[in-house]
């Protein structure tokens, strides 16, 4: 049985996560304004399912991998830093293409993967 204080903490966390302006909320707002509610639903559900999946994996002991292999965390930090630099490069390069609008809303799996980042 789950402890009531843990349940309250989890519900409080999810409430704050859904109402604060973070990257997921900003992307959902932008997608909703640009593409409409129905086309944004896969994005919304993908974020939710992706986060729940991440939470379940951590609860099942995924964090134990970092205790067993502490060097793995440094490797992931380097990979993530390189990825952020790559994303920054892509964002800077996208300013010249603003007039071309071949955009589309995120798909379910894309939003699920984004919510885990």
Secondary structure, 3 states (H helix, E strand, C coil): CCCHHHHHHHHHHHHHHHHCCCHHHHHHHHHHHHHCHHHHHHHHHHHHHHHHHHHHHHHCCCCHHHHHCCHHHHHHHHHHHHHHHHHHHHHHHHHHHCCCCCCCCCCHHHHHHHHCC
